[in-house]
């Protein structure tokens, strides 16, 4: 993993290279996976920003659409998954690119795909290009180097490690996929926080994933159950709570454990009575 300064330096390089910047968000937590520092930089450099709410298949359709409506008030926004909705994103990019080509007579348009690790940047590039164009991996920070991939006539995607540096407390960083759980000296507190949120927001996801049963409502008890269920036992017969915590964090990061927020819950104004 690169350091904070190097991560931000790479993001800045992508933004400077790009004419259009696509910020990829996690549909479960769009508010946490936005990066205000990036958005200020894009505005300062007068680049076109679009918001891509990815992994929309992990949340109910009306939740994804409510986020799209709210965020579309700020920037052009689409909801997609790696398998669905990519055509809408492609059409949006081509529409904005053609407008830039007409207004400024650029020789070409370059589109930078940026976001936290595990939000699906490389998978989106692959889907847009219609082929295996960029290496993909669930391990944060996997992409290396830079390449330009032709999307359409005079429109190119920048395949690059445009990965945001980690911000916030350990739980927020883990939820955003900003670092692998192995990087934490103590993965238990953020895992307990994630379990607590899952219990309050979508307990069925926990029940199905770990077979805990609805009676297990204490986060630490859930973690101990995961250790016992997965056979994580240290020397002396002690359950390996730390490894169980890493499993919970990975399950969240990889989309196996699911819960979500509505825009209103985190302070975004409703658009139910507003036109887009």
DRENDREN-681583 format. One record per residue: chain; z, y, x of N, C-alpha, C in turn. Coordinates in Angstrom, 2 decimals, decimal comma. Layout:
<sites>
SITE   chaine      n_zz      n_yy      n_xx     ca_zz     ca_yy     ca_xx      c_zz      c_yy      c_xx
SITE        A         Z         Y         X         Z         Y         X         Z         Y         X
...
</sites>
This chain:
<sites>
SITE   chaine      n_zz      n_yy      n_xx     ca_zz     ca_yy     ca_xx      c_zz      c_yy      c_xx
SITE        A      0,00     -1,19      0,84      0,00      0,00      0,00      0,00      1,24      0,88
SITE        A     -0,80      2,24      0,47     -0,85      3,48      1,22      0,31      4,36      0,81
SITE        A      0,62      5,37      1,66      1,69      6,29      1,35      1,27      7,30      0,29
SITE        A      2,26      8,10     -0,14      2,02      9,07     -1,20      0,97     10,09     -0,77
SITE        A      1,09     10,62      0,44      0,14     11,64      0,89     -1,27     11,08      0,98
SITE        A     -1,40      9,87      1,51     -2,72      9,27      1,65     -3,31      8,97      0,28
SITE        A     -2,49      8,49     -0,65     -2,98      8,20     -1,99     -3,52      9,47     -2,65
SITE        A     -2,76     10,56     -2,54     -3,21     11,81     -3,14     -4,45     12,35     -2,43
SITE        A     -4,51     12,19     -1,12     -5,69     12,65     -0,37     -6,94     11,94     -0,87
SITE        A     -6,84     10,65     -1,15     -7,98      9,90     -1,66     -8,39     10,38     -3,05
SITE        A     -7,39     10,66     -3,89     -7,69     11,16     -5,22     -8,42     12,50     -5,13
SITE        A     -7,93     13,37     -4,26     -8,58     14,68     -4,08    -10,02     14,50     -3,63
SITE        A    -10,26     13,56     -2,72    -11,62     13,32     -2,23    -12,53     12,87     -3,37
SITE        A    -12,02     11,99     -4,24    -12,81     11,54     -5,38    -13,17     12,71     -6,29
SITE        A    -12,18     13,54     -6,58    -12,41     14,67     -7,49    -13,43     15,64     -6,89
SITE        A    -13,32     15,88     -5,61    -14,28     16,80     -4,97    -15,69     16,22     -4,96
SITE        A    -15,81     14,91     -4,80    -17,12     14,27     -4,81    -17,74     14,24     -6,21
SITE        A    -16,88     14,16     -7,23    -17,35     13,90     -8,59    -17,75     15,18     -9,31
SITE        A    -18,65     15,03    -10,25    -18,98     16,09    -11,21    -18,25     15,84    -12,52
SITE        A    -18,04     14,57    -12,83    -17,26     14,15    -14,00    -16,14     13,25    -13,51
SITE        A    -14,93     13,49    -13,98    -13,77     12,68    -13,60    -13,26     11,95    -14,84
SITE        A    -13,23     10,63    -14,77    -12,72      9,81    -15,87    -11,32      9,34    -15,51
SITE        A    -10,32      9,85    -16,21     -8,92      9,45    -15,99     -8,60      8,29    -16,92
SITE        A     -8,30      7,12    -16,34     -8,07      5,91    -17,13     -6,59      5,80    -17,47
SITE        A     -6,30      5,62    -18,75     -4,93      5,52    -19,25     -4,68      4,13    -19,82
SITE        A     -3,42      3,74    -19,86     -3,01      2,48    -20,47     -2,70      2,75    -21,94
SITE        A     -3,37      2,04    -22,85     -3,21      2,30    -24,29     -1,77      2,11    -24,76
SITE        A     -0,98      1,31    -24,06      0,41      1,10    -24,45      1,26      2,33    -24,14
SITE        A      0,91      3,03    -23,06      1,71      4,18    -22,61      0,79      5,30    -22,10
SITE        A     -0,09      5,83    -22,95     -0,99      6,89    -22,47     -0,25      8,10    -21,89
SITE        A      0,88      8,43    -22,49      1,64      9,61    -22,04      2,20      9,43    -20,64
SITE        A      2,55      8,19    -20,26      3,10      7,94    -18,93      2,02      7,77    -17,88
SITE        A      0,83      7,37    -18,30     -0,24      7,13    -17,32     -1,17      8,32    -17,15
SITE        A     -0,90      9,41    -17,83     -1,59     10,66    -17,49     -0,98     11,22    -16,21
SITE        A     -1,80     11,93    -15,45     -1,32     12,48    -14,18     -1,59     13,98    -14,18
SITE        A     -0,60     14,80    -14,58     -0,82     16,25    -14,72     -1,34     16,91    -13,45
SITE        A     -0,90     16,44    -12,30     -1,35     17,05    -11,04     -2,86     16,88    -10,90
SITE        A     -3,36     15,70    -11,25     -4,80     15,47    -11,21     -5,52     16,40    -12,18
SITE        A     -5,02     16,50    -13,40     -5,69     17,30    -14,41     -5,72     18,77    -14,02
SITE        A     -4,67     19,25    -13,35     -4,69     20,64    -12,86     -5,74     20,80    -11,77
SITE        A     -5,85     19,81    -10,90     -6,85     19,87     -9,83     -8,26     19,88    -10,42
SITE        A     -8,52     19,03    -11,40     -9,85     18,99    -12,03    -10,19     20,32    -12,66
SITE        A     -9,21     20,94    -13,33     -9,44     22,25    -13,95     -9,70     23,32    -12,90
SITE        A     -8,92     23,27    -11,82     -9,08     24,29    -10,76    -10,44     24,20    -10,10
SITE        A    -10,96     22,96     -9,93    -12,26     22,77     -9,30    -13,40     22,84    -10,31
SITE        A    -13,06     23,11    -11,58    -14,06     23,28    -12,63    -14,92     22,04    -12,80
SITE        A    -14,28     20,88    -12,80    -14,97     19,62    -13,05    -14,73     19,18    -14,49
SITE        A    -15,64     18,38    -15,01    -15,50     17,85    -16,37    -14,54     16,66    -16,37
SITE        A    -13,52     16,72    -17,21    -12,55     15,62    -17,32    -12,76     14,89    -18,63
SITE        A    -12,75     13,56    -18,57    -12,70     12,75    -19,78    -11,53     11,79    -19,66
SITE        A    -10,95     11,44    -20,80     -9,82     10,52    -20,83    -10,29      9,19    -21,42
SITE        A     -9,98      8,10    -20,71    -10,39      6,77    -21,12     -9,14      5,95    -21,42
SITE        A     -8,87      5,71    -22,69     -7,71      4,91    -23,08     -8,14      3,45    -23,01
SITE        A     -7,73      2,77    -21,95     -8,14      1,39    -21,72     -7,08      0,42    -22,26
SITE        A     -7,45     -0,85    -22,35     -6,57     -1,91    -22,87     -6,22     -1,67    -24,33
SITE        A     -7,17     -1,07    -25,06     -6,91     -0,76    -26,47     -6,70     -2,02    -27,29
SITE        A     -7,16     -3,16    -26,79     -6,97     -4,41    -27,51     -5,52     -4,89    -27,47
SITE        A     -4,67     -4,25    -26,66     -3,27     -4,65    -26,58     -2,40     -3,99    -27,64
SITE        A     -2,93     -2,99    -28,33     -2,14     -2,28    -29,34     -2,87     -2,34    -30,68
SITE        A     -2,17     -2,13    -31,78     -2,84     -2,10    -33,09     -3,93     -1,03    -33,11
SITE        A     -5,04     -1,28    -33,79     -6,15     -0,32    -33,80     -5,75      1,09    -34,23
SITE        A     -4,85      1,20    -35,22     -4,49      2,54    -35,68     -3,68      3,30    -34,63
SITE        A     -2,96      2,59    -33,77     -2,22      3,25    -32,69     -3,19      3,80    -31,65
SITE        A     -4,14      2,97    -31,24     -5,14      3,42    -30,28     -5,92      4,61    -30,83
SITE        A     -6,30      4,54    -32,10     -7,09      5,63    -32,68     -6,28      6,91    -32,82
SITE        A     -4,98      6,78    -33,09     -4,15      7,99    -33,18     -4,07      8,68    -31,83
SITE        A     -3,97      7,89    -30,76     -3,96      8,49    -29,42     -5,31      9,15    -29,11
SITE        A     -6,38      8,47    -29,50     -7,70      9,06    -29,25     -7,83     10,41    -29,95
SITE        A     -7,41     10,48    -31,20     -7,53     11,71    -31,96     -6,71     12,84    -31,34
SITE        A     -5,49     12,51    -30,92     -4,62     13,53    -30,32     -5,19     14,03    -28,99
SITE        A     -5,53     13,10    -28,11     -5,99     13,50    -26,78     -7,37     14,14    -26,82
SITE        A     -8,15     13,81    -27,84     -9,49     14,40    -27,97     -9,41     15,90    -28,24
SITE        A     -8,24     16,37    -28,66     -8,05     17,81    -28,84     -8,03     18,53    -27,49
SITE        A     -7,72     17,81    -26,43     -7,63     18,40    -25,10     -8,89     18,16    -24,26
SITE        A     -9,35     16,89    -24,27    -10,51     16,50    -23,46    -11,28     15,43    -24,22
SITE        A    -12,58     15,28    -23,96    -13,31     14,16    -24,58    -12,62     12,84    -24,26
SITE        A    -12,38     12,03    -25,30    -11,55     10,83    -25,16    -12,21      9,65    -25,86
SITE        A    -12,15      8,49    -25,22    -12,63      7,25    -25,85    -11,56      6,18    -25,66
SITE        A    -11,53      5,23    -26,61    -10,66      4,06    -26,52    -11,52      2,84    -26,23
SITE        A    -11,16      2,07    -25,24    -11,94      0,89    -24,89    -11,01     -0,22    -24,41
SITE        A    -11,58     -1,41    -24,28    -10,98     -2,46    -23,48    -12,07     -2,87    -22,50
SITE        A    -11,74     -3,76    -21,58    -12,74     -4,17    -20,60    -13,90     -4,90    -21,27
SITE        A    -13,66     -5,40    -22,50    -14,69     -6,16    -23,21    -15,30     -5,41    -24,39
SITE        A    -14,62     -4,38    -24,89    -15,09     -3,66    -26,06    -15,08     -2,16    -25,82
SITE        A    -16,01     -1,48    -26,46    -16,00     -0,02    -26,44    -16,62      0,60    -25,21
SITE        A    -17,06     -0,22    -24,25    -17,62      0,34    -23,03    -18,92      1,10    -23,32
SITE        A    -19,65      0,65    -24,34    -20,89      1,36    -24,71    -20,59      2,79    -25,12
SITE        A    -19,48      3,01    -25,84    -19,10      4,37    -26,23    -18,81      5,22    -25,00
SITE        A    -18,13      4,64    -24,02    -17,83      5,37    -22,79    -19,13      5,71    -22,06
SITE        A    -20,02      4,75    -21,97    -21,30      4,99    -21,30    -22,08      6,12    -21,98
SITE        A    -22,11      6,10    -23,31    -22,83      7,14    -24,04    -22,20      8,51    -23,79
SITE        A    -20,85      8,56    -23,76    -20,18      9,83    -23,50    -20,51     10,34    -22,11
SITE        A    -20,46      9,47    -21,11    -20,79      9,88    -19,75    -22,23     10,38    -19,67
SITE        A    -23,15      9,65    -20,28    -24,56     10,06    -20,23    -24,78     11,38    -20,94
SITE        A    -24,11     11,59    -22,06    -24,22     12,85    -22,80    -23,74     14,03    -21,95
SITE        A    -22,55     13,88    -21,36    -22,01     14,96    -20,54    -22,85     15,17    -19,28
SITE        A    -23,32     14,07    -18,68    -24,15     14,17    -17,47    -25,45     14,90    -17,75
SITE        A    -26,10     14,57    -18,87    -27,36     15,23    -19,20    -27,15     16,71    -19,44
SITE        A    -26,03     17,06    -20,03    -25,71     18,48    -20,25    -25,54     19,20    -18,92
SITE        A    -24,84     18,57    -17,97    -24,65     19,17    -16,65    -25,99     19,28    -15,90
SITE        A    -26,81     18,25    -16,00    -28,11     18,28    -15,34    -28,99     19,40    -15,90
SITE        A    -28,91     19,62    -17,19    -29,72     20,66    -17,83    -29,20     22,05    -17,48
SITE        A    -27,89     22,21    -17,46    -27,31     23,54    -17,25    -27,35     23,97    -15,80
SITE        A    -27,10     23,03    -14,89    -26,95     23,41    -13,49    -28,02     22,85    -12,56
SITE        A    -28,87     21,99    -13,11    -29,97     21,42    -12,34    -29,48     20,68    -11,09
SITE        A    -28,38     19,94    -11,25    -27,88     19,11    -10,16    -28,91     18,03     -9,83
SITE        A    -29,02     17,62     -8,57    -29,94     16,52     -8,24    -29,46     15,20     -8,80
SITE        A    -28,13     15,07     -8,97    -27,55     13,83     -9,50    -26,15     14,16    -10,01
SITE        A    -25,62     13,25    -10,82    -24,27     13,38    -11,34    -23,44     12,21    -10,84
SITE        A    -22,28     12,52    -10,29    -21,38     11,48     -9,80    -20,12     11,45    -10,66
SITE        A    -19,73     10,26    -11,04    -18,60     10,07    -11,95    -17,49      9,35    -11,21
SITE        A    -16,35      9,98    -11,07    -15,20      9,37    -10,42    -14,27      8,73    -11,43
SITE        A    -13,88      7,48    -11,18    -12,96      6,76    -12,04    -11,60      6,72    -11,34
SITE        A    -10,59      7,35    -11,94     -9,29      7,44    -11,29     -8,19      7,01    -12,24
SITE        A     -7,04      6,68    -11,69     -5,90      6,28    -12,51     -4,89      5,49    -11,71
SITE        A     -3,83      5,10    -12,37     -2,82      4,27    -11,75     -3,38      2,87    -11,46
SITE        A     -2,75      2,13    -10,55     -3,15      0,73    -10,38     -2,99     -0,03    -11,70
SITE        A     -3,85     -1,02    -11,89     -3,76     -1,93    -13,05     -4,13     -1,32    -14,39
SITE        A     -4,63     -0,07    -14,41     -5,11      0,46    -15,69     -6,52     -0,03    -15,99
SITE        A     -7,18     -0,65    -15,00     -8,47     -1,28    -15,26     -9,67     -0,52    -14,75
SITE        A     -9,51      0,26    -13,69    -10,62      1,07    -13,17    -11,80      0,21    -12,73
SITE        A    -11,55     -0,78    -11,89    -12,65     -1,61    -11,38    -13,31     -2,41    -12,49
SITE        A    -12,53     -2,89    -13,45    -13,09     -3,64    -14,56    -14,00     -2,74    -15,40
SITE        A    -13,62     -1,48    -15,56    -14,45     -0,53    -16,30    -15,76     -0,27    -15,56
SITE        A    -15,68     -0,11    -14,25    -16,90      0,08    -13,46    -17,83     -1,12    -13,62
SITE        A    -17,27     -2,32    -13,54    -18,07     -3,53    -13,69    -18,74     -3,57    -15,06
SITE        A    -17,97     -3,23    -16,10    -18,52     -3,28    -17,46    -19,59     -2,23    -17,65
SITE        A    -19,37     -1,03    -17,11    -20,38      0,03    -17,23    -21,66     -0,34    -16,51
SITE        A    -21,51     -0,92    -15,33    -22,69     -1,27    -14,53    -23,38     -2,52    -15,05
SITE        A    -22,70     -3,28    -15,90    -23,30     -4,48    -16,45    -23,41     -5,62    -15,48
SITE        A    -22,63     -5,56    -14,43    -22,67     -6,62    -13,43    -21,38     -6,55    -12,62
SITE        A    -21,19     -7,50    -11,74    -19,98     -7,51    -10,91    -20,18     -6,50     -9,78
SITE        A    -19,85     -5,24    -10,09    -20,15     -4,16     -9,15    -18,97     -3,80     -8,26
SITE        A    -17,76     -3,98     -8,75    -16,58     -3,58     -7,99    -15,58     -4,73     -7,97
SITE        A    -14,97     -4,97     -6,83    -13,97     -6,02     -6,73    -12,80     -5,71     -7,66
SITE        A    -12,28     -6,73     -8,34    -11,15     -6,54     -9,24    -10,02     -7,47     -8,85
SITE        A     -8,80     -7,02     -9,10     -7,62     -7,82     -8,82     -6,46     -7,24     -9,59
SITE        A     -5,50     -8,05    -10,05     -4,32     -7,51    -10,71     -3,30     -6,95     -9,73
SITE        A     -3,55     -7,04     -8,43     -2,60     -6,55     -7,44     -2,81     -5,06     -7,23
SITE        A     -1,77     -4,22     -7,45     -1,93     -2,78     -7,29     -2,47     -2,42     -5,91
SITE        A     -3,42     -1,46     -5,89     -3,96     -0,97     -4,63     -4,99     -1,88     -4,01
SITE        A     -5,60     -2,81     -4,79     -6,52     -3,80     -4,21     -7,80     -3,18     -3,70
SITE        A     -8,38     -2,22     -4,47     -9,68     -1,65     -4,11     -9,61     -0,96     -2,75
SITE        A    -10,64     -1,12     -1,95    -10,70     -0,48     -0,64    -12,07      0,15     -0,44
SITE        A    -12,11      1,26      0,31    -13,39      1,86      0,65    -14,01      2,61     -0,52
SITE        A    -15,22      3,07     -0,32    -15,93      3,81     -1,35    -17,36      3,32     -1,43
SITE        A    -17,93      3,37     -2,63    -19,33      3,00     -2,82    -19,84      3,76     -4,02
SITE        A    -21,16      3,94     -4,11    -21,78      4,60     -5,25    -22,62      3,57     -5,99
SITE        A    -22,41      3,48     -7,29    -23,06      2,47     -8,12    -23,90      3,18     -9,18
SITE        A    -25,16      2,84     -9,24    -26,07      3,50    -10,18    -25,76      3,08    -11,60
SITE        A    -25,49      4,05    -12,47    -25,23      3,79    -13,87    -26,50      4,00    -14,70
SITE        A    -27,21      5,06    -14,42    -28,46      5,40    -15,11    -29,24      6,33    -14,19
SITE        A    -30,39      6,77    -14,66    -31,21      7,67    -13,85    -30,41      8,92    -13,47
SITE        A    -30,19      9,10    -12,17    -29,50     10,27    -11,61    -28,02     10,33    -11,96
SITE        A    -27,45      9,21    -12,42    -26,02      9,15    -12,73    -25,41      7,99    -11,94
SITE        A    -24,37      8,30    -11,14    -23,76      7,31    -10,27    -22,24      7,28    -10,48
SITE        A    -21,68      6,08    -10,43    -20,24      5,90    -10,44    -19,72      5,86     -9,02
SITE        A    -18,58      6,47     -8,80    -17,92      6,39     -7,49    -16,90      5,26     -7,56
SITE        A    -17,16      4,20     -6,83    -16,19      3,11     -6,75    -15,30      3,38     -5,56
SITE        A    -14,06      3,69     -5,82    -13,16      4,17     -4,77    -11,72      3,88     -5,15
SITE        A    -10,83      3,82     -4,18     -9,41      3,69     -4,49     -8,82      5,01     -4,98
SITE        A     -9,27      5,46     -6,14     -8,73      6,68     -6,73     -7,44      6,36     -7,46
SITE        A     -6,43      5,98     -6,69     -5,16      5,50     -7,24     -4,10      6,57     -7,08
SITE        A     -3,46      6,94     -8,19     -2,45      7,98     -8,14     -1,23      7,54     -7,33
SITE        A     -0,63      8,45     -6,56      0,63      8,11     -5,89      1,74      7,95     -6,92
SITE        A      2,75      7,14     -6,60      3,82      6,88     -7,57      4,66      8,11     -7,85
SITE        A      5,04      8,29     -9,11      5,93      9,38     -9,50      6,97      8,82    -10,46
SITE        A      8,06      9,56    -10,64      9,07      9,17    -11,62     10,06      8,16    -11,07
SITE        A     10,95      7,68    -11,96     11,96      6,72    -11,56     11,32      5,34    -11,41
SITE        A     12,11      4,37    -10,97     11,57      3,05    -10,67     10,99      2,38    -11,91
SITE        A     11,62      2,58    -13,07     11,10      1,97    -14,29      9,73      2,53    -14,65
SITE        A      9,61      3,85    -14,59      8,32      4,48    -14,90      7,26      4,03    -13,92
SITE        A      7,59      3,95    -12,64      6,60      3,51    -11,64      6,16      2,08    -11,91
SITE        A      7,11      1,21    -12,28      6,75     -0,18    -12,56      5,90     -0,27    -13,82
SITE        A      6,24      0,50    -14,85      5,49      0,45    -16,09      4,07      0,96    -15,89
SITE        A      3,91      1,94    -15,01      2,57      2,48    -14,72      1,81      1,61    -13,73
SITE        A      2,45      0,58    -13,20      1,78     -0,25    -12,22      1,61      0,46    -10,89
SITE        A      2,43      1,49    -10,64      2,26      2,28     -9,43      2,63      1,53     -8,17
SITE        A      3,29      0,39     -8,31      3,65     -0,42     -7,16      3,97     -1,83     -7,65
SITE        A      3,74     -2,84     -6,83      4,09     -4,20     -7,24      5,60     -4,37     -7,25
SITE        A      6,12     -5,28     -8,08      7,58     -5,46     -8,15      8,18     -5,89     -6,82
SITE        A      7,38     -6,51     -5,96      7,88     -6,92     -4,65      8,29     -5,73     -3,79
SITE        A      7,80     -4,54     -4,14      8,10     -3,36     -3,33      9,48     -2,79     -3,62
SITE        A     10,11     -3,23     -4,71     11,43     -2,71     -5,07     12,53     -3,48     -4,37
SITE        A     13,50     -2,78     -3,78     14,63     -3,49     -3,19     15,46     -4,21     -4,25
SITE        A     15,49     -3,66     -5,48     16,21     -4,30     -6,57     15,37     -4,19     -7,84
SITE        A     14,63     -5,25     -8,22     13,78     -5,19     -9,40     14,52     -5,35    -10,72
SITE        A     15,81     -5,66    -10,66     16,54     -5,97    -11,89     16,67     -4,76    -12,82
SITE        A     17,11     -3,58    -12,36     17,25     -2,45    -13,30     15,98     -2,10    -14,07
SITE        A     14,80     -1,94    -13,40     13,60     -1,64    -14,20     13,21     -2,78    -15,13
SITE        A     13,44     -4,04    -14,71     13,14     -5,17    -15,60     14,02     -5,12    -16,84
SITE        A     15,29     -4,80    -16,67     16,20     -4,68    -17,82     15,76     -3,55    -18,75
SITE        A     15,30     -2,44    -18,16     14,80     -1,33    -18,98     13,58     -1,75    -19,79
SITE        A     12,67     -2,49    -19,15     11,46     -2,95    -19,84     11,83     -3,91    -20,97
SITE        A     12,77     -4,82    -20,71     13,22     -5,76    -21,74     13,86     -5,00    -22,90
SITE        A     14,68     -4,01    -22,58     15,33     -3,22    -23,63     14,30     -2,54    -24,52
SITE        A     13,27     -1,97    -23,89     12,21     -1,33    -24,66     11,46     -2,34    -25,52
SITE        A     11,18     -3,50    -24,94     10,48     -4,54    -25,69     11,30     -5,01    -26,89
SITE        A     12,61     -5,17    -26,70     13,49     -5,61    -27,78     13,52     -4,60    -28,92
SITE        A     13,42     -3,32    -28,59     13,50     -2,29    -29,61     12,15     -1,98    -30,25
SITE        A     11,05     -2,21    -29,50      9,74     -1,78    -29,97      8,84     -2,93    -30,44
SITE        A      8,94     -4,08    -29,81      8,11     -5,21    -30,22      8,77     -6,51    -29,78
SITE        A      9,91     -6,87    -30,39     10,66     -8,06    -29,93      9,87     -9,36    -30,04
SITE        A      8,91     -9,42    -30,97      8,12    -10,65    -31,11      7,36    -10,97    -29,84
SITE        A      6,96     -9,95    -29,10      6,25    -10,20    -27,84      7,14    -10,96    -26,87
SITE        A      8,42    -10,58    -26,83      9,38    -11,30    -25,98      9,58    -12,73    -26,47
SITE        A      9,76    -12,87    -27,78     10,02    -14,20    -28,33      8,88    -15,16    -28,01
SITE        A      7,66    -14,68    -28,19      6,50    -15,53    -27,95      6,32    -15,85    -26,48
SITE        A      6,54    -14,85    -25,63      6,27    -15,02    -24,20      7,31    -15,88    -23,51
SITE        A      8,58    -15,67    -23,84      9,66    -16,36    -23,13     10,42    -17,36    -23,99
SITE        A     10,04    -17,47    -25,27     10,69    -18,42    -26,17     12,20    -18,21    -26,22
SITE        A     12,58    -16,95    -26,33     14,01    -16,63    -26,31     14,67    -16,87    -27,66
SITE        A     13,90    -16,76    -28,74     14,52    -16,80    -30,06     15,05    -15,42    -30,41
SITE        A     15,11    -15,13    -31,69     15,47    -13,79    -32,15     16,94    -13,45    -31,95
SITE        A     17,78    -14,44    -31,64     19,21    -14,17    -31,48     19,55    -13,57    -30,12
SITE        A     18,69    -13,73    -29,16     18,96    -13,18    -27,82     18,55    -11,72    -27,81
SITE        A     19,54    -10,84    -27,87     19,25     -9,41    -27,98     19,76     -8,61    -26,79
SITE        A     20,46     -9,24    -25,87     20,98     -8,55    -24,70     19,97     -8,67    -23,56
SITE        A     19,54     -7,55    -22,95     18,53     -7,61    -21,89     18,90     -8,54    -20,74
SITE        A     20,15     -8,51    -20,31     20,55     -9,38    -19,21     20,49    -10,85    -19,63
SITE        A     20,86    -11,13    -20,88     20,78    -12,51    -21,38     19,33    -12,97    -21,41
SITE        A     18,41    -12,08    -21,75     16,98    -12,42    -21,74     16,55    -12,74    -20,32
SITE        A     16,98    -11,94    -19,36     16,61    -12,15    -17,97     17,14    -13,49    -17,46
SITE        A     18,37    -13,81    -17,81     18,94    -15,10    -17,41     18,18    -16,25    -18,07
SITE        A     17,78    -16,05    -19,32     16,99    -17,08    -20,01     15,66    -17,31    -19,29
SITE        A     15,01    -16,22    -18,88     13,73    -16,34    -18,16     13,93    -17,15    -16,88
SITE        A     15,01    -16,85    -16,15     15,29    -17,58    -14,90     15,52    -19,06    -15,18
SITE        A     16,29    -19,36    -16,22     16,58    -20,76    -16,57     15,32    -21,46    -17,07
SITE        A     14,55    -20,79    -17,92     13,35    -21,37    -18,51     12,28    -21,66    -17,45
SITE        A     12,19    -20,77    -16,46     11,20    -20,95    -15,40     11,71    -21,79    -14,24
SITE        A     12,95    -22,26    -14,33     13,51    -23,09    -13,27     13,76    -22,35    -11,98
SITE        A     14,14    -21,08    -12,07     14,37    -20,25    -10,90     15,84    -20,38    -10,49
SITE        A     16,10    -21,33     -9,63     17,47    -21,62     -9,23     17,58    -21,53     -7,71
SITE        A     18,56    -20,77     -7,26     18,81    -20,65     -5,83     19,74    -21,77     -5,36
SITE        A     19,91    -21,79     -4,06     20,81    -22,77     -3,47     22,21    -22,58     -4,05
SITE        A     22,83    -23,66     -4,45     24,15    -23,58     -5,06     24,10    -23,54     -6,58
SITE        A     22,88    -23,63     -7,15     22,74    -23,66     -8,59     22,80    -22,32     -9,27
SITE        A     22,66    -21,23     -8,49     22,69    -19,88     -9,07     21,29    -19,48     -9,52
SITE        A     21,19    -18,93    -10,72     19,89    -18,49    -11,23     19,37    -17,31    -10,41
SITE        A     18,07    -17,33    -10,12     17,43    -16,26     -9,34     17,01    -15,14    -10,29
SITE        A     17,95    -14,24    -10,58     17,70    -13,15    -11,52     16,65    -12,19    -10,97
SITE        A     16,66    -11,98     -9,66     15,70    -11,04     -9,06     14,26    -11,51     -9,27
SITE        A     14,01    -12,80     -9,07     12,65    -13,30     -9,26     12,27    -13,29    -10,74
SITE        A     13,24    -13,56    -11,61     12,98    -13,45    -13,05     12,60    -12,01    -13,41
SITE        A     13,27    -11,05    -12,78     12,96     -9,63    -13,03     11,54     -9,31    -12,60
SITE        A     11,12     -9,86    -11,45      9,74     -9,62    -10,98      8,73    -10,22    -11,96
SITE        A      9,05    -11,36    -12,54      8,16    -11,98    -13,52      8,00    -11,07    -14,74
SITE        A      9,10    -10,52    -15,22      9,05     -9,63    -16,38      8,19     -8,41    -16,07
SITE        A      8,39     -7,82    -14,89      7,61     -6,64    -14,52      6,13     -6,98    -14,42
SITE        A      5,82     -8,13    -13,80      4,41     -8,54    -13,70      3,81     -8,77    -15,08
SITE        A      4,58     -9,39    -15,97      4,07     -9,66    -17,31      3,75     -8,36    -18,04
SITE        A      4,57     -7,35    -17,84      4,26     -6,04    -18,44      3,00     -5,47    -17,79
SITE        A      2,95     -5,46    -16,47      1,82     -4,85    -15,78      0,51     -5,54    -16,12
SITE        A      0,53     -6,86    -16,31     -0,70     -7,60    -16,56     -1,05     -7,70    -18,04
SITE        A     -0,21     -7,10    -18,91     -0,53     -7,09    -20,33     -0,08     -8,30    -21,11
SITE        A      0,77     -9,13    -20,52      1,30    -10,29    -21,25      2,46     -9,89    -22,16
SITE        A      3,25     -8,95    -21,72      4,36     -8,40    -22,50      3,90     -7,06    -23,06
SITE        A      3,99     -6,90    -24,38      3,35     -5,75    -25,01      4,31     -5,01    -25,93
SITE        A      4,38     -3,71    -25,75      4,94     -2,80    -26,75      4,25     -1,45    -26,54
SITE        A      4,43     -0,53    -27,45      3,64      0,69    -27,39      4,41      1,85    -28,02
SITE        A      3,84      3,05    -27,85      4,38      4,27    -28,42      3,32      4,93    -29,30
SITE        A      3,77      5,66    -30,30      2,86      6,51    -31,07      2,87      7,91    -30,43
SITE        A      1,82      8,70    -30,64      1,82     10,06    -30,07      3,01     10,90    -30,55
SITE        A      3,35     10,76    -31,83      4,44     11,58    -32,38      5,77     11,26    -31,71
SITE        A      5,98     10,02    -31,34      7,26      9,61    -30,74      7,50     10,28    -29,40
SITE        A      6,45     10,67    -28,72      6,61     11,24    -27,37      6,19     12,71    -27,33
SITE        A      6,16     13,34    -28,52      6,01     14,79    -28,54      4,61     15,33    -28,73
SITE        A      3,63     14,45    -29,01      2,28     14,94    -29,29      2,17     15,23    -30,78
SITE        A      1,55     16,36    -31,11      1,42     16,75    -32,52      0,47     15,83    -33,25
SITE        A      0,79     15,53    -34,50     -0,08     14,68    -35,31     -1,39     15,38    -35,61
SITE        A     -2,45     14,59    -35,71     -3,77     15,14    -36,06     -4,20     14,67    -37,44
SITE        A     -3,26     14,18    -38,23     -3,62     13,60    -39,52     -4,27     14,63    -40,44
SITE        A     -3,91     15,91    -40,25     -4,47     16,95    -41,11     -5,40     17,88    -40,35
SITE        A     -5,86     17,39    -39,17     -6,72     18,24    -38,37     -8,03     17,51    -38,11
SITE        A     -9,09     18,27    -38,05    -10,39     17,69    -37,72    -10,54     17,62    -36,21
SITE        A    -11,41     16,74    -35,73    -11,59     16,57    -34,28    -12,59     17,61    -33,78
</sites>
